[in-house]
């Protein structure tokens, strides 16, 4: 310790300005910054642990069910890949906010579905979040099978998805849902890899105003402009999208 610091405490030195010991922070903010850093690191670790716990709870719900709800995988596949033949949608890789909103909509009746309504109503708010967190953490769709054989219908679906039809003010699907249909969270879900039957059912529901829980009524406005043939074509394309080099 410097001599000047000791002398400052000797008799007769009451009015002297005490120098700062060299081992103390120059400002109180230094200590506060240090403390804030420690708290931030601790909170980050805690937050990561909580998120992991939520995903584990969601995985349990998906694989085993809970609270009166059956296991999600029963209909949506072991990895959330959906079931094409039955028209059950792919959940893996969808945005967390979108998945949570749909569960809430099934529960409160703003999205009608006789299968999902009782399941969603049996879930607590925490269980809904856990399930949404879990499925959002899974890998999104990747093309693992050959695309559909190019055809006039497939080409029509490709054009609707990538270009739309501005003769009737119908925007491209990918204008909102991402350049490959991968989705743009939180409002625009992934379309790529969804079963044809599921997408077709949803577009028909929007067109008939049977589904109305989309932001600003965007999907209703788009679907109203689509013919049955266009709905079938784009639904088929989105099930396994690619860009065929040549039509047959």
Secondary structure as a PSIPRED ss2 file (coil, helix, strand):
# PSIPRED VFORMAT (PSIPRED V4.0)

   1 X C   1.000  0.000  0.000
   2 X C   1.000  0.000  0.000
   3 X H   0.000  1.000  0.000
   4 X H   0.000  1.000  0.000
   5 X H   0.000  1.000  0.000
   6 X H   0.000  1.000  0.000
   7 X H   0.000  1.000  0.000
   8 X C   1.000  0.000  0.000
   9 X C   1.000  0.000  0.000
  10 X C   1.000  0.000  0.000
  11 X C   1.000  0.000  0.000
  12 X C   1.000  0.000  0.000
  13 X C   1.000  0.000  0.000
  14 X C   1.000  0.000  0.000
  15 X C   1.000  0.000  0.000
  16 X C   1.000  0.000  0.000
  17 X C   1.000  0.000  0.000
  18 X C   1.000  0.000  0.000
  19 X C   1.000  0.000  0.000
  20 X C   1.000  0.000  0.000
  21 X C   1.000  0.000  0.000
  22 X C   1.000  0.000  0.000
  23 X C   1.000  0.000  0.000
  24 X C   1.000  0.000  0.000
  25 X C   1.000  0.000  0.000
  26 X C   1.000  0.000  0.000
  27 X C   1.000  0.000  0.000
  28 X H   0.000  1.000  0.000
  29 X H   0.000  1.000  0.000
  30 X H   0.000  1.000  0.000
  31 X H   0.000  1.000  0.000
  32 X H   0.000  1.000  0.000
  33 X H   0.000  1.000  0.000
  34 X H   0.000  1.000  0.000
  35 X H   0.000  1.000  0.000
  36 X H   0.000  1.000  0.000
  37 X H   0.000  1.000  0.000
  38 X H   0.000  1.000  0.000
  39 X H   0.000  1.000  0.000
  40 X H   0.000  1.000  0.000
  41 X H   0.000  1.000  0.000
  42 X H   0.000  1.000  0.000
  43 X H   0.000  1.000  0.000
  44 X H   0.000  1.000  0.000
  45 X H   0.000  1.000  0.000
  46 X H   0.000  1.000  0.000
  47 X H   0.000  1.000  0.000
  48 X H   0.000  1.000  0.000
  49 X H   0.000  1.000  0.000
  50 X H   0.000  1.000  0.000
  51 X H   0.000  1.000  0.000
  52 X H   0.000  1.000  0.000
  53 X H   0.000  1.000  0.000
  54 X H   0.000  1.000  0.000
  55 X H   0.000  1.000  0.000
  56 X H   0.000  1.000  0.000
  57 X H   0.000  1.000  0.000
  58 X H   0.000  1.000  0.000
  59 X H   0.000  1.000  0.000
  60 X H   0.000  1.000  0.000
  61 X H   0.000  1.000  0.000
  62 X H   0.000  1.000  0.000
  63 X H   0.000  1.000  0.000
  64 X H   0.000  1.000  0.000
  65 X C   1.000  0.000  0.000
  66 X E   0.000  0.000  1.000
  67 X C   1.000  0.000  0.000
  68 X C   1.000  0.000  0.000
  69 X E   0.000  0.000  1.000
  70 X C   1.000  0.000  0.000
  71 X C   1.000  0.000  0.000
  72 X C   1.000  0.000  0.000
  73 X H   0.000  1.000  0.000
  74 X H   0.000  1.000  0.000
  75 X H   0.000  1.000  0.000
  76 X H   0.000  1.000  0.000
  77 X C   1.000  0.000  0.000
  78 X C   1.000  0.000  0.000
  79 X C   1.000  0.000  0.000
  80 X C   1.000  0.000  0.000
  81 X C   1.000  0.000  0.000
  82 X C   1.000  0.000  0.000
  83 X E   0.000  0.000  1.000
  84 X C   1.000  0.000  0.000
  85 X C   1.000  0.000  0.000
  86 X C   1.000  0.000  0.000
  87 X C   1.000  0.000  0.000
  88 X E   0.000  0.000  1.000
  89 X C   1.000  0.000  0.000
  90 X C   1.000  0.000  0.000
  91 X C   1.000  0.000  0.000
  92 X C   1.000  0.000  0.000
  93 X C   1.000  0.000  0.000
  94 X C   1.000  0.000  0.000
  95 X C   1.000  0.000  0.000
  96 X H   0.000  1.000  0.000
  97 X H   0.000  1.000  0.000
  98 X H   0.000  1.000  0.000
  99 X H   0.000  1.000  0.000
 100 X H   0.000  1.000  0.000
 101 X H   0.000  1.000  0.000
 102 X H   0.000  1.000  0.000
 103 X H   0.000  1.000  0.000
 104 X H   0.000  1.000  0.000
 105 X H   0.000  1.000  0.000
 106 X H   0.000  1.000  0.000
 107 X H   0.000  1.000  0.000
 108 X H   0.000  1.000  0.000
 109 X C   1.000  0.000  0.000
 110 X C   1.000  0.000  0.000
 111 X E   0.000  0.000  1.000
 112 X C   1.000  0.000  0.000
 113 X C   1.000  0.000  0.000
 114 X C   1.000  0.000  0.000
 115 X C   1.000  0.000  0.000
 116 X H   0.000  1.000  0.000
 117 X H   0.000  1.000  0.000
 118 X H   0.000  1.000  0.000
 119 X H   0.000  1.000  0.000
 120 X H   0.000  1.000  0.000
 121 X H   0.000  1.000  0.000
 122 X C   1.000  0.000  0.000
 123 X C   1.000  0.000  0.000
 124 X C   1.000  0.000  0.000
 125 X H   0.000  1.000  0.000
 126 X H   0.000  1.000  0.000
 127 X H   0.000  1.000  0.000
 128 X H   0.000  1.000  0.000
 129 X H   0.000  1.000  0.000
 130 X H   0.000  1.000  0.000
 131 X H   0.000  1.000  0.000
 132 X H   0.000  1.000  0.000
 133 X H   0.000  1.000  0.000
 134 X H   0.000  1.000  0.000
 135 X H   0.000  1.000  0.000
 136 X H   0.000  1.000  0.000
 137 X H   0.000  1.000  0.000
 138 X C   1.000  0.000  0.000
 139 X C   1.000  0.000  0.000
 140 X C   1.000  0.000  0.000
 141 X C   1.000  0.000  0.000
 142 X C   1.000  0.000  0.000
 143 X C   1.000  0.000  0.000
 144 X C   1.000  0.000  0.000
 145 X C   1.000  0.000  0.000
 146 X C   1.000  0.000  0.000
 147 X C   1.000  0.000  0.000
 148 X C   1.000  0.000  0.000
 149 X C   1.000  0.000  0.000
 150 X C   1.000  0.000  0.000
 151 X C   1.000  0.000  0.000
 152 X H   0.000  1.000  0.000
 153 X H   0.000  1.000  0.000
 154 X H   0.000  1.000  0.000
 155 X H   0.000  1.000  0.000
 156 X H   0.000  1.000  0.000
 157 X H   0.000  1.000  0.000
 158 X H   0.000  1.000  0.000
 159 X H   0.000  1.000  0.000
 160 X H   0.000  1.000  0.000
 161 X H   0.000  1.000  0.000
 162 X H   0.000  1.000  0.000
 163 X C   1.000  0.000  0.000
 164 X C   1.000  0.000  0.000
 165 X E   0.000  0.000  1.000
 166 X H   0.000  1.000  0.000
 167 X H   0.000  1.000  0.000
 168 X H   0.000  1.000  0.000
 169 X C   1.000  0.000  0.000
 170 X E   0.000  0.000  1.000
 171 X C   1.000  0.000  0.000
 172 X C   1.000  0.000  0.000
 173 X C   1.000  0.000  0.000
 174 X H   0.000  1.000  0.000
 175 X H   0.000  1.000  0.000
 176 X H   0.000  1.000  0.000
 177 X H   0.000  1.000  0.000
 178 X C   1.000  0.000  0.000
 179 X C   1.000  0.000  0.000
 180 X C   1.000  0.000  0.000
 181 X C   1.000  0.000  0.000
 182 X C   1.000  0.000  0.000
 183 X C   1.000  0.000  0.000
 184 X E   0.000  0.000  1.000
 185 X C   1.000  0.000  0.000
 186 X C   1.000  0.000  0.000
 187 X C   1.000  0.000  0.000
 188 X E   0.000  0.000  1.000
 189 X C   1.000  0.000  0.000
 190 X C   1.000  0.000  0.000
 191 X C   1.000  0.000  0.000
 192 X C   1.000  0.000  0.000
 193 X C   1.000  0.000  0.000
 194 X C   1.000  0.000  0.000
 195 X C   1.000  0.000  0.000
 196 X H   0.000  1.000  0.000
 197 X H   0.000  1.000  0.000
 198 X H   0.000  1.000  0.000
 199 X H   0.000  1.000  0.000
 200 X H   0.000  1.000  0.000
 201 X H   0.000  1.000  0.000
 202 X H   0.000  1.000  0.000
 203 X H   0.000  1.000  0.000
 204 X H   0.000  1.000  0.000
 205 X H   0.000  1.000  0.000
 206 X H   0.000  1.000  0.000
 207 X H   0.000  1.000  0.000
 208 X C   1.000  0.000  0.000
 209 X C   1.000  0.000  0.000
 210 X C   1.000  0.000  0.000
 211 X E   0.000  0.000  1.000
 212 X C   1.000  0.000  0.000
 213 X C   1.000  0.000  0.000
 214 X C   1.000  0.000  0.000
 215 X H   0.000  1.000  0.000
 216 X H   0.000  1.000  0.000
 217 X H   0.000  1.000  0.000
 218 X H   0.000  1.000  0.000
 219 X H   0.000  1.000  0.000
 220 X H   0.000  1.000  0.000
 221 X H   0.000  1.000  0.000
 222 X H   0.000  1.000  0.000
 223 X H   0.000  1.000  0.000
 224 X C   1.000  0.000  0.000
 225 X C   1.000  0.000  0.000
 226 X C   1.000  0.000  0.000
 227 X C   1.000  0.000  0.000
 228 X H   0.000  1.000  0.000
 229 X H   0.000  1.000  0.000
 230 X H   0.000  1.000  0.000
 231 X H   0.000  1.000  0.000
 232 X H   0.000  1.000  0.000
 233 X H   0.000  1.000  0.000
 234 X H   0.000  1.000  0.000
 235 X H   0.000  1.000  0.000
 236 X H   0.000  1.000  0.000
 237 X H   0.000  1.000  0.000
 238 X H   0.000  1.000  0.000
 239 X H   0.000  1.000  0.000
 240 X C   1.000  0.000  0.000
 241 X C   1.000  0.000  0.000
 242 X C   1.000  0.000  0.000
 243 X C   1.000  0.000  0.000
 244 X C   1.000  0.000  0.000
 245 X C   1.000  0.000  0.000
 246 X C   1.000  0.000  0.000
 247 X C   1.000  0.000  0.000
 248 X C   1.000  0.000  0.000
